Amino acid sequence: MTEKKLAHIWNAELSDREVFLIGKIVIQWGALQEEVFSQTLLSFDIDDSEKPALPKAMNNLQLTELLDLWKKRVIDQAQGERAIVLQGQFDEILELKDFRDALVHGMWEWSPNDPSLISTVLVRRKQMITIHFTAGDLENFYRRMASINFKIRFPGGTDEYFSKLAEQGSYMSRRWVSMISGSPIADDLMPDVLRRADGTSSRK
């Protein structure tokens, strides 16, 4: 047998829970950016026969510029309660942006004085931004992001959500398709409340 070479791997010294939550935050933020882009794109009159002339913000996907365009073309054109809900999400996205940027682009640190506290250092415009957080802070951030993602898609609330589901007709989730097809991913997609403490599925 050929002896395997020992791989040298840098350890970020994050707990499994911290890594799990950071992953969920990254997914939520990606979904947010895609939805903001799609809503903004739909605000333009696009002729299928011609390549649309879109502003720079729609091409380089710099979030700050894209958000400004989203506000101008989508939020400011909304009316009544929808406008209020969308404006609230816009304000919250701006409030959370530094936290997200620090998580994704920052330099990780931890202190022996308080191992439960993680810090990230982000350099922006010649300024050093340091953000401190715990696993609890990450969970709160994820839940706020998930709420924003729901509200920008359905500013009319649950009534709008169920109305759009009805318009789509039949729909099967990835978990349901995996279960009925016998895919091994089905166990991984089970809700946490249905798992045993050792991480395996409680399904029989």
C-alpha positions as CSV (number, residue, x, y, z in Angstrom):
1,M,0.0,0.0,0.0
2,T,1.2,3.5,-0.8
3,E,1.6,5.5,2.4
4,K,-0.5,8.7,2.3
5,K,1.3,11.9,2.9
6,L,0.1,13.9,5.9
7,A,-1.8,16.9,4.8
8,H,-1.1,20.2,6.5
9,I,-4.3,22.0,7.2
10,W,-4.8,25.4,8.9
11,N,-7.3,25.3,11.7
12,A,-9.6,28.3,12.1
13,E,-10.5,27.1,15.6
14,L,-14.2,27.6,15.0
15,S,-16.8,25.3,16.6
16,D,-19.0,23.1,14.4
17,R,-22.0,25.2,15.5
18,E,-20.2,28.4,14.5
19,V,-19.2,27.0,11.1
20,F,-22.8,25.7,10.6
21,L,-24.3,29.1,11.3
22,I,-21.7,31.0,9.2
23,G,-22.6,28.7,6.3
24,K,-26.3,29.5,6.8
25,I,-25.6,33.2,6.9
26,V,-23.6,33.0,3.6
27,I,-26.5,31.1,1.9
28,Q,-29.1,33.7,3.1
29,W,-26.9,36.6,2.0
30,G,-26.4,35.1,-1.5
31,A,-30.2,34.5,-1.7
32,L,-30.8,38.1,-0.7
33,Q,-28.4,39.5,-3.3
34,E,-30.0,37.3,-6.1
35,E,-33.5,38.4,-5.2
36,V,-32.6,42.1,-5.1
37,F,-30.9,41.7,-8.5
38,S,-33.9,39.9,-9.9
39,Q,-36.4,42.4,-8.7
40,T,-34.3,45.3,-10.0
41,L,-33.9,43.6,-13.4
42,L,-37.6,43.1,-13.7
43,S,-38.1,46.9,-13.2
44,F,-36.5,47.5,-16.6
45,D,-38.4,47.3,-19.9
46,I,-36.5,44.5,-21.7
47,D,-37.0,43.7,-25.4
48,D,-36.2,40.1,-26.2
49,S,-34.9,41.1,-29.6
50,E,-32.3,43.4,-28.1
51,K,-29.7,43.2,-25.5
52,P,-30.9,45.5,-22.6
53,A,-28.8,48.5,-21.8
54,L,-28.4,48.1,-18.0
55,P,-26.7,50.5,-15.6
56,K,-23.3,49.7,-14.2
57,A,-24.8,48.5,-10.9
58,M,-26.4,45.6,-12.7
59,N,-23.2,44.4,-14.2
60,N,-20.6,44.4,-11.5
61,L,-22.9,43.3,-8.6
62,Q,-21.4,45.7,-6.1
63,L,-24.1,45.3,-3.4
64,T,-24.1,48.9,-2.3
65,E,-24.7,50.2,-5.8
66,L,-27.3,47.5,-6.5
67,L,-29.2,48.3,-3.3
68,D,-29.3,52.0,-4.3
69,L,-30.8,51.0,-7.6
70,W,-33.2,48.6,-6.0
71,K,-34.5,51.3,-3.7
72,K,-35.0,53.7,-6.5
73,R,-36.6,51.4,-9.0
74,V,-38.5,49.0,-6.7
75,I,-39.0,50.3,-3.1
76,D,-39.7,53.9,-4.1
77,Q,-42.2,52.7,-6.6
78,A,-44.1,50.5,-4.1
79,Q,-47.2,51.8,-2.3
80,G,-48.8,51.5,1.1
81,E,-47.8,48.7,3.4
82,R,-45.6,47.1,0.8
83,A,-43.4,50.3,0.6
84,I,-43.2,50.4,4.4
85,V,-42.1,46.7,4.6
86,L,-39.6,46.9,1.8
87,Q,-38.1,50.1,3.2
88,G,-37.7,48.4,6.6
89,Q,-35.8,45.6,5.0
90,F,-33.6,48.0,3.1
91,D,-32.6,49.8,6.3
92,E,-31.9,46.5,8.0
93,I,-29.7,45.2,5.2
94,L,-27.6,48.3,5.5
95,E,-27.4,47.8,9.2
96,L,-26.2,44.2,8.8
97,K,-23.8,44.7,5.9
98,D,-20.6,45.4,8.0
99,F,-21.3,42.3,10.1
100,R,-21.6,40.2,7.0
101,D,-18.5,41.7,5.3
102,A,-16.5,41.1,8.5
103,L,-17.6,37.4,8.6
104,V,-16.8,36.8,4.9
105,H,-13.8,39.0,4.3
106,G,-12.3,39.6,7.8
107,M,-9.4,38.1,9.6
108,W,-10.4,35.8,12.5
109,E,-9.2,36.1,16.0
110,W,-10.1,34.6,19.4
111,S,-9.1,35.6,22.9
112,P,-7.8,33.2,25.6
113,N,-9.6,35.5,28.1
114,D,-13.0,34.5,26.6
115,P,-12.8,31.5,24.3
116,S,-16.6,31.9,23.5
117,L,-15.9,35.3,21.8
118,I,-14.7,35.5,18.2
119,S,-13.5,38.7,16.6
120,T,-13.0,39.5,12.9
121,V,-11.0,42.5,11.7
122,L,-11.9,44.1,8.3
123,V,-9.9,46.8,6.7
124,R,-12.1,49.2,4.6
125,R,-11.2,52.6,3.2
126,K,-8.1,52.7,5.3
127,Q,-10.2,52.1,8.5
128,M,-9.9,49.0,10.6
129,I,-13.3,47.6,11.7
130,T,-13.4,45.0,14.4
131,I,-16.6,43.1,15.1
132,H,-17.0,40.7,18.1
133,F,-19.6,37.9,18.2
134,T,-20.6,34.7,19.9
135,A,-22.4,31.7,18.4
136,G,-25.6,33.2,19.8
137,D,-24.9,36.4,17.8
138,L,-24.4,34.3,14.6
139,E,-27.8,32.6,15.2
140,N,-29.5,35.9,15.7
141,F,-27.9,37.3,12.5
142,Y,-29.0,34.2,10.5
143,R,-32.6,34.6,11.7
144,R,-32.7,38.3,10.8
145,M,-31.4,37.4,7.4
146,A,-34.0,34.7,6.9
147,S,-36.7,37.1,7.9
148,I,-35.4,39.7,5.5
149,N,-35.4,37.2,2.7
150,F,-39.0,36.2,3.3
151,K,-40.2,39.8,3.6
152,I,-38.5,41.1,0.4
153,R,-40.1,38.2,-1.5
154,F,-43.5,38.5,0.2
155,P,-44.0,42.0,1.6
156,G,-47.7,41.3,1.8
157,G,-46.9,38.6,4.5
158,T,-48.2,35.1,4.7
159,D,-51.3,35.8,2.6
160,E,-49.1,36.8,-0.3
161,Y,-46.9,33.7,0.3
162,F,-49.8,31.3,0.1
163,S,-51.3,33.1,-2.8
164,K,-48.0,32.7,-4.8
165,L,-47.8,29.0,-3.8
166,A,-51.3,28.5,-5.2
167,E,-50.3,30.2,-8.5
168,Q,-47.3,27.9,-8.8
169,G,-49.4,24.8,-8.6
170,S,-47.9,21.6,-7.3
171,Y,-44.4,21.8,-5.7
172,M,-42.2,19.3,-4.0
173,S,-39.3,20.3,-1.8
174,R,-35.8,18.9,-2.1
175,R,-36.3,17.0,1.1
176,W,-39.6,15.4,-0.1
177,V,-38.1,14.5,-3.5
178,S,-35.1,12.9,-1.7
179,M,-37.3,10.9,0.6
180,I,-39.6,9.4,-2.0
181,S,-36.6,8.7,-4.3
182,G,-34.6,7.0,-1.6
183,S,-31.7,9.5,-2.0
184,P,-29.1,9.3,0.8
185,I,-29.3,13.1,1.2
186,A,-32.8,12.6,2.7
187,D,-31.4,12.1,6.2
188,D,-29.2,15.2,6.0
189,L,-32.3,17.3,5.0
190,M,-34.4,16.1,8.0
191,P,-35.3,18.9,10.5
192,D,-33.0,19.1,13.5
193,V,-35.9,18.2,15.8
194,L,-36.2,14.8,14.1
195,R,-32.5,13.9,14.6
196,R,-31.0,12.0,17.5
197,A,-28.4,13.6,19.6
198,D,-25.6,11.8,17.7
199,G,-26.7,13.5,14.5
200,T,-28.3,10.6,12.8
201,S,-31.9,10.5,11.6
202,S,-34.6,9.2,13.9
203,R,-36.7,7.9,11.0
204,K,-37.3,4.2,11.0
